[in-house]
Amino acid sequence: MKVFEGWVDRIVKPLRASNRRKRTMREELLAHLSLAYEDARKMRLNDDEAARRALEELGDLAELRSNLQASVPRAERVGMIPLVRRGKGESDLHFATRLTAYAGAFLLVVMAIAVGLCGIVTGFAKALDANWGAVAFAYAMAFVVIWTTFLADIHVYRYVRNGRVGKALITSAGSCVFLGVLLIGGCLVLPALEPWLASLVPMAIRGVLLGLVVFEVAWMADSFRLRNSPWLDAQEEDTADT
């Protein structure tokens, strides 16, 4: 019934969820209302009274909407926030770059806050007397690391979701190797810009290698955990639907 469709749309449309999940919710609600309507008609109620009785069985709409939103996985809810939502027809490369730009802006804010706090504690003249070449190099490295991770993450989730585990493992392992080379190279270059870091290089390299192994295991485990409702799934389905 048209009246049911209008009510269901009022409940489902505001939800932060993928279009596929919204369609499923809509179909289930309409089926429930249709069944309640038929039961009411068997009680010899007229059309309007039967429709009213069916809608009353839904209860409070705000509470129902809240319960439906709570049923959406957290990763999918985050993926539907407008700021990080994938645009219609947006390529993997552009999407990863845009997310990295947001992360880079966040890092700049954190750096500005850190400099401000150091300035309060030690004086701004001393806080600003830093090797900004080393800082810029480290920031550029962080940008490349974040961008590579985002781009690889999109492909790994897609491969896992489609059952292509081998390609997912190759992609994630290849990304970790690239990140390892980049980070170890950075560990070797930074002391040339900031000599006091030289003593930390061996420890930093061991930390990079151990961190990448842990990251690889956690990455694949998370991909399999979210393979039925990943953030990527919410993003791509939303771009596929009109």
C-alpha positions in Angstrom: 0.0 0.0 0.0 1.2 3.5 -0.8 0.5 4.7 2.7 2.9 2.1 4.1 5.6 3.0 1.6 5.5 6.6 2.7 5.8 5.6 6.4 8.6 3.2 5.8 10.5 5.8 3.7 10.2 8.2 6.6 11.9 5.6 8.9 14.6 4.2 6.6 15.8 7.2 4.5 17.5 9.1 7.3 19.5 6.1 8.4 23.3 6.0 7.8 23.5 2.7 6.0 24.3 1.3 2.6 21.5 1.3 0.0 21.4 -2.5 0.0 20.8 -2.6 3.8 18.2 0.1 3.4 16.4 -1.9 0.8 16.4 -5.0 3.0 15.0 -3.0 5.9 12.4 -1.5 3.7 11.3 -4.8 2.4 11.1 -6.3 5.9 9.1 -3.4 7.3 6.7 -3.5 4.3 6.2 -7.3 4.7 5.5 -6.8 8.4 3.0 -4.1 7.7 1.3 -6.1 5.0 0.9 -9.1 7.3 -0.4 -6.9 10.1 -2.8 -5.3 7.6 -4.1 -8.7 6.4 -4.6 -9.8 10.0 -6.6 -6.6 10.8 -8.7 -7.2 7.7 -9.6 -10.7 8.9 -11.0 -9.0 12.0 -13.4 -7.3 9.7 -11.8 -3.8 10.0 -12.2 -1.5 7.0 -9.1 -0.5 4.9 -8.4 2.7 6.9 -8.8 1.0 10.3 -6.7 -2.0 9.2 -3.9 0.3 7.9 -4.0 2.3 11.2 -3.8 -0.9 13.2 -0.8 -2.1 11.2 1.0 1.2 11.7 0.3 1.2 15.4 2.1 -2.1 15.7 5.3 -0.4 14.6 5.3 1.6 17.8 7.2 4.9 18.2 8.8 5.8 14.9 11.8 7.6 16.5 12.5 4.6 18.7 12.2 2.2 15.7 14.5 4.3 13.7 17.0 4.4 16.5 16.9 0.6 16.9 17.5 0.2 13.1 20.4 2.6 13.1 22.0 0.7 16.0 21.7 -2.5 14.0 24.0 -1.1 11.3 27.7 -2.1 11.8 29.9 0.7 13.1 32.2 0.5 10.0 29.3 0.9 7.7 27.9 3.9 9.7 31.3 5.6 9.6 31.5 5.0 5.9 28.2 6.8 5.3 29.3 10.0 7.1 29.3 12.7 4.4 32.9 13.8 5.0 34.3 10.4 4.2 31.5 9.1 1.9 32.6 8.0 -1.5 31.3 10.1 -4.3 29.3 8.7 -7.1 31.8 7.4 -9.8 34.8 8.4 -7.7 37.8 6.3 -8.5 39.9 4.3 -6.0 42.8 6.7 -6.5 40.8 9.9 -6.0 39.0 8.4 -3.0 42.2 7.4 -1.3 43.9 10.7 -2.0 40.9 12.6 -0.6 40.9 10.6 2.6 44.7 11.1 2.9 44.2 14.9 2.5 41.8 14.8 5.5 44.3 12.8 7.5 47.1 15.2 6.5 45.1 18.2 7.6 44.4 16.4 10.9 48.2 15.8 11.3 48.9 19.5 10.7 46.4 20.5 13.4 48.1 18.0 15.8 51.5 19.5 14.9 50.3 23.0 15.5 48.9 22.1 18.8 52.1 20.3 19.8 54.2 23.4 18.8 51.8 25.6 20.8 52.1 23.4 23.9 55.9 23.4 23.6 55.9 27.1 23.2 53.9 27.5 26.4 56.3 25.3 28.3 59.7 26.2 26.8 59.0 29.5 25.1 57.9 30.0 21.5 61.4 31.1 20.3 62.8 27.7 21.4 59.8 25.8 20.2 60.1 27.3 16.7 63.8 26.7 16.6 63.3 23.2 15.1 64.8 21.5 12.0 61.8 22.1 9.8 63.5 20.2 6.9 63.3 17.1 9.0 59.8 17.8 10.1 58.7 18.3 6.4 60.4 15.1 5.4 58.7 13.1 8.2 55.4 14.7 7.3 55.8 13.8 3.6 56.6 10.2 4.6 53.6 10.0 6.8 51.4 11.3 3.9 52.7 8.6 1.5 52.3 5.9 4.2 48.7 6.9 4.8 47.9 7.2 1.1 49.4 3.8 0.4 47.5 2.2 3.3 44.1 3.7 2.2 44.6 2.7 -1.4 45.7 -0.9 -0.6 42.9 -1.2 2.0 40.3 -0.5 -0.6 41.6 -3.3 -2.8 42.2 -5.8 0.0 38.6 -5.5 1.4 37.3 -5.8 -2.2 39.3 -9.0 -2.8 38.3 -10.6 0.5 34.7 -9.8 0.0 34.8 -11.4 -3.5 36.6 -14.5 -2.2 39.9 -13.7 -3.9 42.0 -14.4 -0.8 45.2 -15.0 -2.7 45.1 -11.5 -4.3 44.2 -10.0 -1.0 47.3 -11.5 0.6 49.5 -10.5 -2.2 48.2 -6.9 -2.2 48.5 -6.5 1.6 52.0 -8.2 1.7 53.2 -6.1 -1.2 52.0 -2.9 0.5 53.7 -3.9 3.7 57.0 -4.5 1.8 56.7 -1.1 0.1 55.9 0.6 3.4 58.9 -1.3 5.0 61.3 -0.1 2.4 59.9 3.5 2.6 60.1 3.6 6.4 63.5 2.0 6.7 64.7 4.4 4.0 63.3 7.2 6.1 65.0 6.0 9.2 68.3 6.1 7.3 67.7 9.6 5.8 66.4 11.4 8.8 69.7 11.2 10.8 71.3 13.2 7.9 68.9 16.0 8.6 68.9 15.6 12.4 72.1 13.9 13.6 70.9 13.1 17.1 68.5 10.6 15.6 71.3 8.4 14.5 71.5 6.5 17.7 67.8 5.6 17.4 68.1 4.1 13.9 68.7 0.4 14.8 65.8 0.4 17.3 63.6 2.2 14.8 64.3 -0.3 12.1 63.4 -3.2 14.4 60.2 -1.4 15.4 59.3 -0.9 11.8 59.8 -4.6 10.9 57.9 -5.8 14.0 55.1 -3.3 13.5 54.6 -4.3 9.8 54.3 -8.0 10.7 51.7 -7.2 13.4 50.0 -4.8 11.0 49.8 -7.4 8.3 48.2 -10.0 10.6 45.7 -7.5 12.1 44.9 -6.1 8.6 44.0 -9.5 7.1 42.1 -10.5 10.3 40.1 -7.3 10.1 39.4 -7.8 6.4 37.9 -11.2 7.1 35.9 -10.0 10.1 34.3 -7.3 8.0 34.0 -9.2 4.7 30.1 -9.4 5.0 29.6 -5.7 5.8 32.8 -3.8 5.2 33.1 0.0 5.0 34.0 -0.4 1.3 30.8 -2.3 0.7 28.8 0.6 2.1 30.7 3.0 -0.1 30.6 1.1 -3.4 26.9 0.2 -3.1 26.0 3.7 -2.5 27.8 4.8 -5.6 26.3 2.0 -7.7 22.7 3.0 -6.9 20.8 6.0 -8.1 
